[in-house]
C-alpha cells in the first residue's frame, strides 16, 4: 500500500471524527458527507468492499438528510410563521 493511500485513509477517518464532534446537525451532515466520500475512495483502493458498501450507504443517508434540512431551512425562512408555530397576533 502506498503512502498516499494511507494518508487518504487517515484523513477520511479524521474527517469522520470531526463530523461526529459537530454541534449543529447541518455541519455534521456536511462534514460526514466529505468523510464518507474520502472513505469510499480509500476502501476502493484497498479493496475492502464491505466498507465501500457501508460508506456509500452512509453517504446516501447524509446526502438525503442534508438536502431535507436545507429545504426545511428555506421553507422556514420563506414562511416565518411556521417557525413560531403559526400563531398570529
N, CA, C and O atoms as CSV, one atom per row, in Angstrom:
chain,resi,resn,atom,element,x,y,z
A,1,UNK,N,N,0.845,-1.170,0.000
A,1,UNK,CA,C,0.000,0.000,0.000
A,1,UNK,C,C,0.897,1.242,0.000
A,1,UNK,O,O,1.890,1.316,0.724
A,2,UNK,N,N,0.524,2.190,-0.816
A,2,UNK,CA,C,1.365,3.372,-0.936
A,2,UNK,C,C,1.099,4.360,0.199
A,2,UNK,O,O,0.083,4.299,0.891
A,3,UNK,N,N,2.043,5.257,0.353
A,3,UNK,CA,C,1.938,6.290,1.388
A,3,UNK,C,C,0.670,7.109,1.223
A,3,UNK,O,O,-0.019,7.377,2.207
A,4,UNK,N,N,0.345,7.516,-0.006
A,4,UNK,CA,C,-0.807,8.390,-0.241
A,4,UNK,C,C,-2.133,7.687,0.000
A,4,UNK,O,O,-3.116,8.333,0.363
A,5,UNK,N,N,-2.176,6.392,-0.193
A,5,UNK,CA,C,-3.395,5.636,0.126
A,5,UNK,C,C,-3.611,5.646,1.639
A,5,UNK,O,O,-4.730,5.831,2.117
A,6,UNK,N,N,-2.521,5.445,2.384
A,6,UNK,CA,C,-2.611,5.507,3.845
A,6,UNK,C,C,-3.042,6.893,4.312
A,6,UNK,O,O,-3.866,7.013,5.218
A,7,UNK,N,N,-2.493,7.932,3.703
A,7,UNK,CA,C,-2.868,9.299,4.057
A,7,UNK,C,C,-4.362,9.508,3.814
A,7,UNK,O,O,-5.049,10.100,4.646
A,8,UNK,N,N,-4.863,9.026,2.684
A,8,UNK,CA,C,-6.287,9.142,2.376
A,8,UNK,C,C,-7.138,8.490,3.461
A,8,UNK,O,O,-8.144,9.059,3.885
A,9,UNK,N,N,-6.744,7.308,3.911
A,9,UNK,CA,C,-7.472,6.613,4.971
A,9,UNK,C,C,-7.465,7.383,6.281
A,9,UNK,O,O,-8.494,7.494,6.948
A,10,UNK,N,N,-6.308,7.913,6.649
A,10,UNK,CA,C,-6.206,8.690,7.883
A,10,UNK,C,C,-6.993,9.991,7.801
A,10,UNK,O,O,-7.656,10.373,8.766
A,11,UNK,N,N,-6.929,10.671,6.672
A,11,UNK,CA,C,-7.672,11.918,6.506
A,11,UNK,C,C,-9.184,11.640,6.546
A,11,UNK,O,O,-9.944,12.394,7.153
A,12,UNK,N,N,-9.600,10.568,5.905
A,12,UNK,CA,C,-11.017,10.195,5.948
A,12,UNK,C,C,-11.476,9.884,7.357
A,12,UNK,O,O,-12.560,10.300,7.767
A,13,UNK,N,N,-10.660,9.156,8.103
A,13,UNK,CA,C,-11.010,8.822,9.490
A,13,UNK,C,C,-11.046,10.067,10.370
A,13,UNK,O,O,-11.953,10.224,11.188
A,14,UNK,N,N,-10.071,10.946,10.207
A,14,UNK,CA,C,-10.037,12.187,10.987
A,14,UNK,C,C,-11.249,13.061,10.657
A,14,UNK,O,O,-11.843,13.673,11.544
A,15,UNK,N,N,-11.606,13.112,9.377
A,15,UNK,CA,C,-12.772,13.906,8.967
A,15,UNK,C,C,-14.041,13.345,9.582
A,15,UNK,O,O,-14.917,14.104,9.998
A,16,UNK,N,N,-14.149,12.037,9.643
A,16,UNK,CA,C,-15.308,11.403,10.272
A,16,UNK,C,C,-15.418,11.810,11.745
A,16,UNK,O,O,-16.506,12.126,12.228
A,17,UNK,N,N,-14.297,11.800,12.447
A,17,UNK,CA,C,-14.289,12.191,13.860
A,17,UNK,C,C,-14.686,13.659,14.014
A,17,UNK,O,O,-15.468,14.002,14.901
A,18,UNK,N,N,-14.150,14.521,13.159
A,18,UNK,CA,C,-14.514,15.942,13.202
A,18,UNK,C,C,-16.020,16.094,12.970
A,18,UNK,O,O,-16.670,16.908,13.626
A,19,UNK,N,N,-16.565,15.325,12.051
A,19,UNK,CA,C,-18.009,15.380,11.789
A,19,UNK,C,C,-18.828,15.001,13.001
A,19,UNK,O,O,-19.823,15.656,13.311
A,20,UNK,N,N,-18.423,13.960,13.683
A,20,UNK,CA,C,-19.159,13.498,14.862
A,20,UNK,C,C,-19.128,14.545,15.968
A,20,UNK,O,O,-20.058,14.625,16.770
A,21,UNK,N,N,-18.081,15.338,16.018
A,21,UNK,CA,C,-17.945,16.356,17.063
A,21,UNK,C,C,-18.759,17.627,16.811
A,21,UNK,O,O,-18.829,18.495,17.681
A,22,UNK,N,N,-19.364,17.743,15.649
A,22,UNK,CA,C,-20.130,18.947,15.316
A,22,UNK,C,C,-21.374,19.054,16.186
A,22,UNK,O,O,-22.050,18.060,16.451
A,23,UNK,N,N,-21.667,20.275,16.628
A,23,UNK,CA,C,-22.839,20.501,17.472
A,23,UNK,C,C,-24.086,20.782,16.652
A,23,UNK,O,O,-25.198,20.502,17.100
A,24,UNK,N,N,-23.915,21.330,15.460
A,24,UNK,CA,C,-25.067,21.633,14.616
A,24,UNK,C,C,-25.240,20.528,13.575
A,24,UNK,O,O,-24.278,20.087,12.946
A,25,UNK,N,N,-26.482,20.096,13.411
A,25,UNK,CA,C,-26.781,18.962,12.547
A,25,UNK,C,C,-26.370,19.190,11.096
A,25,UNK,O,O,-25.867,18.274,10.445
A,26,UNK,N,N,-26.576,20.389,10.589
A,26,UNK,CA,C,-26.232,20.668,9.199
A,26,UNK,C,C,-24.729,20.525,8.969
A,26,UNK,O,O,-24.299,19.972,7.956
A,27,UNK,N,N,-23.941,21.023,9.906
A,27,UNK,CA,C,-22.486,20.885,9.807
A,27,UNK,C,C,-22.073,19.426,9.918
A,27,UNK,O,O,-21.188,18.969,9.195
A,28,UNK,N,N,-22.715,18.692,10.828
A,28,UNK,CA,C,-22.425,17.268,10.980
A,28,UNK,C,C,-22.665,16.531,9.661
A,28,UNK,O,O,-21.837,15.727,9.233
A,29,UNK,N,N,-23.793,16.810,9.027
A,29,UNK,CA,C,-24.126,16.145,7.761
A,29,UNK,C,C,-23.105,16.477,6.678
A,29,UNK,O,O,-22.660,15.596,5.942
A,30,UNK,N,N,-22.737,17.756,6.587
A,30,UNK,CA,C,-21.813,18.177,5.537
A,30,UNK,C,C,-20.430,17.557,5.721
A,30,UNK,O,O,-19.848,17.045,4.765
A,31,UNK,N,N,-19.913,17.599,6.923
A,31,UNK,CA,C,-18.594,17.015,7.183
A,31,UNK,C,C,-18.650,15.496,7.012
A,31,UNK,O,O,-17.701,14.893,6.509
A,32,UNK,N,N,-19.742,14.886,7.423
A,32,UNK,CA,C,-19.897,13.435,7.269
A,32,UNK,C,C,-19.977,13.023,5.798
A,32,UNK,O,O,-19.517,11.943,5.427
A,33,UNK,N,N,-20.557,13.880,4.968
A,33,UNK,CA,C,-20.580,13.616,3.521
A,33,UNK,C,C,-19.157,13.549,2.972
A,33,UNK,O,O,-18.812,12.639,2.217
A,34,UNK,N,N,-18.347,14.517,3.359
A,34,UNK,CA,C,-16.951,14.549,2.901
A,34,UNK,C,C,-16.201,13.329,3.417
A,34,UNK,O,O,-15.452,12.695,2.674
A,35,UNK,N,N,-16.401,13.002,4.688
A,35,UNK,CA,C,-15.726,11.843,5.279
A,35,UNK,C,C,-16.103,10.547,4.567
A,35,UNK,O,O,-15.241,9.727,4.252
A,36,UNK,N,N,-17.387,10.373,4.319
A,36,UNK,CA,C,-17.841,9.153,3.649
A,36,UNK,C,C,-17.252,9.046,2.248
A,36,UNK,O,O,-16.873,7.959,1.812
A,37,UNK,N,N,-17.175,10.161,1.550
A,37,UNK,CA,C,-16.598,10.170,0.206
A,37,UNK,C,C,-15.116,9.790,0.250
A,37,UNK,O,O,-14.653,8.984,-0.557
A,38,UNK,N,N,-14.384,10.368,1.188
A,38,UNK,CA,C,-12.962,10.022,1.336
A,38,UNK,C,C,-12.791,8.555,1.689
A,38,UNK,O,O,-11.902,7.882,1.168
A,39,UNK,N,N,-13.643,8.065,2.573
A,39,UNK,CA,C,-13.528,6.667,2.994
A,39,UNK,C,C,-13.968,5.694,1.916
A,39,UNK,O,O,-13.453,4.577,1.854
A,40,UNK,N,N,-14.910,6.087,1.063
A,40,UNK,CA,C,-15.256,5.245,-0.089
A,40,UNK,C,C,-14.028,5.107,-0.979
A,40,UNK,O,O,-13.667,4.003,-1.385
A,41,UNK,N,N,-13.391,6.233,-1.279
A,41,UNK,CA,C,-12.196,6.200,-2.137
A,41,UNK,C,C,-11.107,5.323,-1.519
A,41,UNK,O,O,-10.514,4.489,-2.202
A,42,UNK,N,N,-10.853,5.513,-0.248
A,42,UNK,CA,C,-9.825,4.712,0.440
A,42,UNK,C,C,-10.153,3.227,0.393
A,42,UNK,O,O,-9.296,2.408,0.061
A,43,UNK,N,N,-11.387,2.880,0.724
A,43,UNK,CA,C,-11.763,1.472,0.774
A,43,UNK,C,C,-11.796,0.821,-0.604
A,43,UNK,O,O,-11.564,-0.382,-0.723
A,44,UNK,N,N,-12.082,1.600,-1.647
A,44,UNK,CA,C,-11.976,1.065,-3.012
A,44,UNK,C,C,-10.510,0.739,-3.314
A,44,UNK,O,O,-10.199,-0.314,-3.870
A,45,UNK,N,N,-9.623,1.653,-2.940
A,45,UNK,CA,C,-8.197,1.452,-3.222
A,45,UNK,C,C,-7.619,0.244,-2.499
A,45,UNK,O,O,-6.707,-0.407,-3.008
A,46,UNK,N,N,-8.145,-0.059,-1.314
A,46,UNK,CA,C,-7.641,-1.235,-0.591
A,46,UNK,C,C,-8.537,-2.463,-0.795
A,46,UNK,O,O,-8.303,-3.518,-0.206
A,47,UNK,N,N,-9.560,-2.311,-1.632
A,47,UNK,CA,C,-10.477,-3.395,-1.991
A,47,UNK,C,C,-11.209,-3.970,-0.775
A,47,UNK,O,O,-11.367,-5.185,-0.656
A,48,UNK,N,N,-11.648,-3.099,0.113
A,48,UNK,CA,C,-12.448,-3.510,1.258
A,48,UNK,C,C,-13.913,-3.259,0.925
A,48,UNK,O,O,-14.491,-2.246,1.318
A,49,UNK,N,N,-14.498,-4.199,0.194
A,49,UNK,CA,C,-15.829,-3.996,-0.380
A,49,UNK,C,C,-16.949,-3.842,0.643
A,49,UNK,O,O,-17.858,-3.047,0.407
A,50,UNK,N,N,-16.934,-4.556,1.766
A,50,UNK,CA,C,-17.981,-4.294,2.768
A,50,UNK,C,C,-17.929,-2.855,3.293
A,50,UNK,O,O,-18.967,-2.242,3.542
A,51,UNK,N,N,-16.725,-2.324,3.458
A,51,UNK,CA,C,-16.575,-0.946,3.931
A,51,UNK,C,C,-16.978,0.054,2.848
A,51,UNK,O,O,-17.510,1.122,3.152
A,52,UNK,N,N,-16.726,-0.292,1.592
A,52,UNK,CA,C,-17.185,0.565,0.489
A,52,UNK,C,C,-18.708,0.657,0.535
A,52,UNK,O,O,-19.276,1.747,0.467
A,53,UNK,N,N,-19.358,-0.493,0.651
A,53,UNK,CA,C,-20.823,-0.525,0.678
A,53,UNK,C,C,-21.363,0.281,1.856
A,53,UNK,O,O,-22.298,1.066,1.694
A,54,UNK,N,N,-20.782,0.093,3.035
A,54,UNK,CA,C,-21.251,0.813,4.210
A,54,UNK,C,C,-21.093,2.322,4.028
A,54,UNK,O,O,-22.007,3.078,4.357
A,55,UNK,N,N,-19.957,2.769,3.512
A,55,UNK,CA,C,-19.730,4.202,3.352
A,55,UNK,C,C,-20.572,4.806,2.234
A,55,UNK,O,O,-20.917,5.987,2.293
A,56,UNK,N,N,-20.906,4.024,1.225
A,56,UNK,CA,C,-21.828,4.510,0.187
A,56,UNK,C,C,-23.208,4.737,0.800
A,56,UNK,O,O,-23.861,5.740,0.514
A,57,UNK,N,N,-23.647,3.806,1.643
A,57,UNK,CA,C,-24.945,3.956,2.309
A,57,UNK,C,C,-24.916,5.155,3.264
A,57,UNK,O,O,-25.869,5.933,3.303
A,58,UNK,N,N,-23.845,5.308,4.023
A,58,UNK,CA,C,-23.711,6.451,4.928
A,58,UNK,C,C,-23.731,7.752,4.135
A,58,UNK,O,O,-24.375,8.719,4.542
A,59,UNK,N,N,-23.031,7.783,3.008
A,59,UNK,CA,C,-23.029,8.973,2.159
A,59,UNK,C,C,-24.452,9.291,1.690
A,59,UNK,O,O,-24.882,10.442,1.750
A,60,UNK,N,N,-25.175,8.279,1.228
A,60,UNK,CA,C,-26.533,8.479,0.720
A,60,UNK,C,C,-27.466,8.992,1.822
A,60,UNK,O,O,-28.251,9.911,1.590
A,61,UNK,N,N,-27.386,8.410,3.004
A,61,UNK,CA,C,-28.231,8.847,4.124
A,61,UNK,C,C,-27.936,10.301,4.466
A,61,UNK,O,O,-28.855,11.106,4.618
A,62,UNK,N,N,-26.664,10.636,4.588
A,62,UNK,CA,C,-26.295,12.013,4.924
A,62,UNK,C,C,-26.688,12.986,3.819
A,62,UNK,O,O,-27.085,14.115,4.108
A,63,UNK,N,N,-26.585,12.572,2.568
A,63,UNK,CA,C,-26.962,13.446,1.458
A,63,UNK,C,C,-28.462,13.744,1.495
A,63,UNK,O,O,-28.874,14.893,1.332
A,64,UNK,N,N,-29.273,12.715,1.708
A,64,UNK,CA,C,-30.729,12.904,1.775
A,64,UNK,C,C,-31.088,13.798,2.949
A,64,UNK,O,O,-31.871,14.736,2.799
A,65,UNK,N,N,-30.526,13.517,4.109
A,65,UNK,CA,C,-30.836,14.316,5.304
A,65,UNK,C,C,-30.332,15.759,5.166
A,65,UNK,O,O,-30.989,16.694,5.624
A,66,UNK,N,N,-29.172,15.935,4.539
A,66,UNK,CA,C,-28.646,17.282,4.319
A,66,UNK,C,C,-29.591,18.072,3.416
A,66,UNK,O,O,-29.920,19.222,3.707
A,67,UNK,N,N,-30.022,17.453,2.327
A,67,UNK,CA,C,-30.940,18.136,1.408
A,67,UNK,C,C,-32.281,18.436,2.071
A,67,UNK,O,O,-32.860,19.498,1.841
A,68,UNK,N,N,-32.778,17.514,2.890
A,68,UNK,CA,C,-34.025,17.758,3.628
A,68,UNK,C,C,-33.866,18.935,4.590
A,68,UNK,O,O,-34.754,19.781,4.698
A,69,UNK,N,N,-32.751,18.982,5.272
A,69,UNK,CA,C,-32.502,20.082,6.211
A,69,UNK,C,C,-32.411,21.414,5.487
A,69,UNK,O,O,-32.921,22.423,5.974
A,70,UNK,N,N,-31.769,21.424,4.332
A,70,UNK,CA,C,-31.669,22.655,3.557
A,70,UNK,C,C,-33.047,23.114,3.090
A,70,UNK,O,O,-33.346,24.308,3.107
A,71,UNK,N,N,-33.884,22.167,2.672
A,71,UNK,CA,C,-35.242,22.505,2.239
A,71,UNK,C,C,-36.060,23.051,3.415
A,71,UNK,O,O,-36.788,24.032,3.265
A,72,UNK,N,N,-35.939,22.422,4.564
A,72,UNK,CA,C,-36.649,22.900,5.752
A,72,UNK,C,C,-36.189,24.308,6.124
A,72,UNK,O,O,-36.999,25.152,6.507
A,73,UNK,N,N,-34.893,24.553,6.011
A,73,UNK,CA,C,-34.354,25.877,6.327
A,73,UNK,C,C,-34.918,26.925,5.367
A,73,UNK,O,O,-35.311,28.012,5.792
A,74,UNK,N,N,-34.956,26.596,4.069
A,74,UNK,CA,C,-35.514,27.531,3.084
A,74,UNK,C,C,-36.998,27.796,3.348
A,74,UNK,O,O,-37.457,28.934,3.255
A,75,UNK,N,N,-37.737,26.747,3.674
A,75,UNK,CA,C,-39.167,26.888,3.952
A,75,UNK,C,C,-39.384,27.760,5.184
A,75,UNK,O,O,-40.275,28.609,5.198
A,76,UNK,N,N,-38.578,27.554,6.208
A,76,UNK,CA,C,-38.711,28.341,7.437
A,76,UNK,C,C,-38.385,29.811,7.179
A,76,UNK,O,O,-39.025,30.695,7.748
A,77,UNK,N,N,-37.410,30.074,6.338
A,77,UNK,CA,C,-37.060,31.461,6.029
A,77,UNK,C,C,-38.141,32.130,5.185
A,77,UNK,O,O,-38.403,33.325,5.329
A,78,UNK,N,N,-38.760,31.358,4.313
A,78,UNK,CA,C,-39.803,31.906,3.450
A,78,UNK,C,C,-41.115,32.107,4.201
A,78,UNK,O,O,-41.898,32.995,3.862
A,79,UNK,N,N,-41.352,31.289,5.213
A,79,UNK,CA,C,-42.604,31.339,5.990
A,79,UNK,C,C,-42.276,31.442,7.476
A,79,UNK,O,O,-42.349,30.439,8.187
A,80,UNK,N,N,-41.921,32.612,7.955
A,80,UNK,CA,C,-41.538,32.750,9.369
A,80,UNK,C,C,-42.626,32.327,10.348
A,80,UNK,O,O,-42.313,31.968,11.483
A,81,UNK,N,N,-43.879,32.356,9.949
A,81,UNK,CA,C,-44.971,31.955,10.848
A,81,UNK,C,C,-44.845,30.488,11.232
A,81,UNK,O,O,-45.259,30.106,12.327
A,82,UNK,N,N,-44.283,29.654,10.358
A,82,UNK,CA,C,-44.151,28.235,10.663
A,82,UNK,C,C,-43.115,28.002,11.743
A,82,UNK,O,O,-43.204,27.012,12.470
A,83,UNK,N,N,-42.133,28.884,11.870
A,83,UNK,CA,C,-41.108,28.737,12.885
A,83,UNK,C,C,-41.684,29.002,14.269
A,83,UNK,O,O,-41.321,28.320,15.227
A,84,UNK,N,N,-42.585,29.991,14.391
A,84,UNK,CA,C,-43.166,30.327,15.686
A,84,UNK,C,C,-44.406,29.496,15.993
A,84,UNK,O,O,-45.141,29.796,16.934
A,85,UNK,N,N,-44.631,28.486,15.228
A,85,UNK,CA,C,-45.780,27.627,15.478
A,85,UNK,C,C,-47.047,28.087,14.785
A,85,UNK,O,O,-48.123,27.537,15.019
A,86,UNK,N,N,-46.924,29.084,13.942
A,86,UNK,CA,C,-48.066,29.546,13.179
A,86,UNK,C,C,-49.032,30.431,13.946
A,86,UNK,O,O,-50.143,30.687,13.480
A,87,UNK,N,N,-48.623,30.899,15.114
A,87,UNK,CA,C,-49.500,31.762,15.908
A,87,UNK,C,C,-49.556,33.160,15.290
A,87,UNK,O,O,-48.545,33.725,14.874
A,88,UNK,N,N,-50.744,33.675,15.250
A,88,UNK,CA,C,-50.921,35.028,14.696
A,88,UNK,C,C,-51.261,35.978,15.830
A,88,UNK,O,O,-51.822,35.563,16.844
A,89,UNK,N,N,-50.923,37.256,15.665
A,89,UNK,CA,C,-51.233,38.273,16.689
A,89,UNK,C,C,-52.707,38.529,16.761
A,89,UNK,O,O,-53.152,39.351,17.562
